[in-house]
Each structure stands twice: as C-alpha cells, then as structure tokens.
C-alpha cells in the first residue's frame, strides 16, 4: 500500500499499488495505482504524488477502511 495525494494541501489517501488488491480478481496492473480506499468524491482519476509514508496527514476514513 502507498499513500497518494489528489491535490496540494489535501490529505493523503491509501491506495493499492501494482500486484495488490482485495482479492485475486481485483489485482492492480503494473505501473498503476488504485482509486482511494475511502472512495472520496474529490478523486478525478489522477494523483499529484504518491509516497510511502503518511507524514501525519493520512485520511482518517482510509485508515478506518484498511482496518
């Protein structure tokens, strides 16, 4: 899992990276990341950046869905 930011100043959302997914039928292809786990309405299909660390700015809904 990685964290992705949709727009500057927004929270970081959890996303699945290549080879990950909920089950075998929904694996993410190489070179792509999934939509945010919390299904935020602000996602337009692209991310500003992806990062491996939350830096205290993680979306609380994504963390709740992950658990």
N, C-alpha and C positions, 0 to 999 in steps of 0.2 A: 504494500500500500504506500501511496505517496500523498502528499498534500498539494493542492493546486489552488491558485488564486485567480478569480474570474476578472476582477478589476482592481486597480490600485486603490488601496485603503480598505478593501473588503476583507472578510475573514478567510482563512484557509480551509478548504473542504477536502475531505478524504476521498480519494479515487482509487480504483483498481488500476494497476499497471499491466503491461503485457504478460500474458500467461496466468493471470489471476481472474477470479470471478466467484460468483456464489456457488456454482456447480459446474460440471464438465461441459454442459451445453452452452454456457454463457461466458466462456473464456474470452479475454480481450486479445485481439491480434497484435502481433509485433509492431512496434512503432506507434501505438495508440494508448490512450488512457480512457477510462470510462467517464460517464457523467457523475456528478457528485452523489454520494450515497444518500444524502438528505433530500435529494430532488428539489433543490432550491429553484424558485421561479426566476432568478436572475441569470441562470445559465443560458447562454446563447449559442453554444456549440464550440466555443474556443476559450482557451485559458490565457492569462497573462504570463504565468510561470508555473512550474512545478518544483517542489522541493521535498527533501526527505525529513525535515524537522518541522515541528509545529510552531516554534518560536512564540508560544503563549498566545497565539491568535487563531486557534482552531475553532471551527464552528461547533457549538455545543450539540446541535442536532446530529451532525455526522458522528461525533463521539458516542452519542446515545444509540444510534442505529448500529454502530460497529459492535457494541457490547451484546 
